[in-house]
Amino acid sequence: MTKLKLTVVTPVFNEEHVIAHFHERAKKVLESIEEVEWNILYVVDQCTDRTVEVLRTVVAGDPAAKVLVLSSRFGHQMSLLAGIEHSLDSDVIVMMDSDLQHPPELIPTLLEEFKRGNEVVYTLRQDTEDVGFLRKQAGNLFYKLLGSISQVPINPNAADFRLISRRVARTLSQGFQERNMFLRGLFSWIGFRQAGVEFVAEKRFAGQSKYSLSRMIQLAMAGILSFSTKPLQLSIFVGGLFALLAFLLIVVLVIKYFFVQSIPNGWTTMVVLLLLFSGIQLIVLGIMGAYVGGIYDEVKGRPRYIVEEEISHRPAP
């Protein structure tokens, strides 16, 4: 029987205390699956710790491990894309984080769904053991907002832990050239037959989350700009509403000027409305600027990532 070729793609950033443990745990799971020929591809976003040195040791001891070292900090989504584009010869690709919050023990379940004919098997995070209440609520709020303004259904509990077929991987690699990728939305947009698998995210083995508030905001902006123009439509509505209010205020002031002669009493109202209108204008301009900035990033045509080094196993002479 021909074995399925499976590649586990995992982005890595400053995980020197975790990565060796992840490899041993993932290797144990993959070795238990008889019908697959597997390898693990680590995509290292430029690190400031000893992650690369640790991975060199891992690769030296395991021919199934490979490493892509990116030349700069390109981000989590681009790291995943780099791994996918360097694994297009695989029958299936499993994307997962290397911090052990995505349990490797779920991989056989993802494969079972693939054998049932599903070309995208995504995971649904039911809970995260070490995520604070405020961060969890902020994430839920973002996905509810994105779901309400986007035409693409995006599950609020979806994670970047998924299995995709070779056909889906090639579709993503060859058919999409955008830089500001939001992969959770793109895989939903791509379609094909899909299935979801639930899991509970474990506590981090060591270290802390690499998704700072600013990077979470960047990811949220990428999701909104990629899958909805409703903020632009809303800005038109808000601008029209306040223009109507301004016109009505002009009528009131003209009447007061000719018939009441009490203009000085309304200066407070004028100042408040002026500040309000100015604020609304700045918000609308900011929304337009975000979309224009996204267009600017795309038309520059710069590479989405650059590989500095590829590390693979070399047997001792």
N, C-alpha and C positions, 0 to 999 in steps of 0.2 A: 504494500500500500504506500502510495506517495505521501510523504509528510507535508503538512502545511508549513510554509516558511513564515515565521512570526518575528517581528521586530518590536521590542519595547523601546519607545522613545521617551526619554525623561530629561526635561530641562533642569539645569543645576546652577545655583548661584550661592556661593558661600555656605557649602554644606560639608565642610571637612570632618565634622564630628558625626555625620549621619550616613554619608554615602557608602562607606564600606559595609555598614549594617544593612542598608537597603539592598546592596548587591547580593549579599549572602541570602537574605530572605527571599528576594525575587528569584534568584537562581534555584533555590530549593523548590519553589513552586513550579517553575518552568521545567525543571528536570522530572517532575512527577507527571507531566503531560506527555504521554508516549507518542501521540500523533503529530507533534510539531517539531520542526527544526528551528531553533530560536537563537536570537542574539539580543543584546541590550546596547542601545546607542545612547550615550550620555552627551548632551549638548550643553556646553559650559558657557554661560554668559559671563563675560570678563569678571573674574573674582578678585577679591582682595585678601583671601586667606590661602590655605594650602590645599584647596580642593583638587587642583590639577595634579599636584604631586601625589595625593592619595589615589587618584584615578589612574595614574601611571602604574602604581603598584598593583591596582586591581586588574588592569589590562595585562600586565606582565604575567599574572598568574591565571588568566582565564581567556582563552582564544575567542570566547563568545562575547566579550566586552569590547566596545569601540567607543572612541571619544571624538567629538568635534569641539574644538576650542574656537569660539568666536573672537574677533579682533577687538570688539568694544562691547559696551552694554546696549544690546539691541532689544532686550525685554523678553518676557515670558512667551508672548504670542509668537514673536519671530523665532525664538529658540525652538518652539514646537514645529513651526513651518520648516526650519532648516532640517530638523530631524526627519520630518515627513519626506522632504525632497531628496534626502539621502537614503531613503528606504523604499523607493518605488519598485524595487524588484521583489519585495515581500508580498505574500498573499494577504496578510493582515498586519495592521500596525496598531499597537496599543499605546496610547498616550497617557502618561501618569506622572505625578510629581515624585520627587526623590526624597521627600521629607518624612515618608512613611505614614502620612495622613491618608494617602490612597493605598488601601491594603492590597498587596500583590496576590493574596489568596482569592481575590475576586476574579482574576484573569480566567480561570477555567469556566466560570459562569458566563463571562463575556463571550468566550469561544463557543459555548453551547448555543447562545443566541445567534451567533454568526452561522453556525451549522443549520439553524432553522431558516436561513435565508435572509437574515437582517444584515445590511451592509454598513449600518452605523448602529453601534450599541453604546448608548450613553449611560452615564451613571447619575443617580439622583441622591444627593447627600441628605439624609434624614436628620442628621444632627452632627455637630462638631463639638467634641468633648472639651476643647480648651479655648473656644472663641467666646469673647465677652458678649453680654447682652446688647450693648450699644452697637457693636460692630455687626452683630447678626441682624439687628433691626435695620441698620443702614443698608445692608446687602439686600434684605427683603424689600425695602422701600424702593431701591434702585430697580430691581427686576419687575416690581409691580408697575413702576413708572414706564419702564421700557416696554413692557408688555401692553400697556394701554395706548402707547403712541406708535408702536411698530406694527406693521402688517405681518411680521414673521413671529410665530408663537415661540416664546423662549421661557422654559420652565425656570422658576425662581430658585429651584434646588439643584439645577444642573451644574456639573463640575467639568473641568478639563481632564477628566479621567474617562476615556472612551476607546472603543475599538472601531476602526474603519477598514473597509476592504481596499484592495489595490485600486479598484475602479474609482472609488471615492477619493483616494489619495491623489491619483493622477488628475482627476477633475479639478481638485483644489490647486494642484501645482501648476497645471497648464492653463486653466481657465480663469484664474484670478490673479490680477497684478496689483491690487491695492496694497498700500503700505500700512494703513491704520486698520489692521485686521481685528475683528472680534469673532474668534473662532466658534464660540458657543452659538452665536447667531448664524454664522455662515453654514455650519453643518446642518442647522435646522432649515436654512434657506435652500441648500443643495437638494434636499429631499432624499430619494431612494427609500427603501424599506428600512424602518428604524424600530428599535426597542429600547426600553429603559430598564435599568437594574438598580435597586436601592442599596445603599450602604451607609454605615455610620463612620464618619471620619475620626480617626484615632488622634490622640494627643501627639504633638510633635515629639519625636525621639530625643532631640536636642536642638539648641538654638532657638531662634524666634522667627516669626513670619517675615518674609522678605517683601511683602506687599505693604508698603507704607501708605499713608493717607493720600499722598500726592499721586502715587502710582495707581491706587484704586480709583481716584478721580479721573486720571488719564484713561483708564480702561473703560470707565463709565461713559466718558465723552466719546470714545471710539465707538462704543456700542450704539449710542444715540445718533451720532453723525452718520454711521454706516447704514442704519436701518430705519430712519425716520426723517421726514422733512416737516413734520407737524410743528416743531418749534418755530420754524419760519412762518407757517400758516397762522400760528397763534400770535406771532408778533404783528402780522398784518391786522388781525382782528383787534388786538389791544390798541394798536396805533389808530385804527378807524374809530374805535369807541371813544378814545380820549380826544380825537379831533372833533367828534360830534359834541362832546362835553364842552370843549373849548369854544365851539361855535355858539352853543347855547349861552355860555357865559358872556360872550361878546354881545349878544342880543340883550341880556340882562343889564350889562354895564351901559350900553347905549341908552336904554330906557331910563336908567337911574340918572344918567348924566343930564338928560333933557327934562325929566319930570320930577326927580327927587332931589338932585343936587347934594348927594351925600357920599361922594366918591371917597373922601379920606377915611371913612369908617370901614372901607373894604380892603385896605392895604394888606392886612393880615391874610385875608383870603387869597389875595393876588400872589403874595409871596409863597404861601403854601402850595397853591396850584402850579406856580412856576417851577418850584422845586420838584413837585410830583411829575409834571410833564417832562422835565429834564431827566429825571431818573428813569422814566419809562423809555425815553429816547435812547438813553445809554444802554439799557437792557436790550432793546431791540437791536441796536448797533453791535452789541456784544454777541448776540445770537448770530447775526449775519457774519460777524468777524470770525466766529468759530467755524462756520461752513466755508468761508473764503480761505481760512487757514488750512482746512482739510484739503481743499482743492489745490492750494499752493504746494502742500507736501506731496500730493500725488503727481503733479505735472513736472516736478523737478526730476523725477525718474531715477533717483539714487537707488543703489542696491538695498534690498530689504535687510540683508545681513551679509557679513563677510567672514569667511572661515579662515582663521589664522593657522590652524594646525589640525591634522587628523592623526589620531593615535590608535594604533591597532597592535594586536599581539605579534610578537616576533620571537619564534622559538630560539632557544639558546643554541649556538653552533656546537 
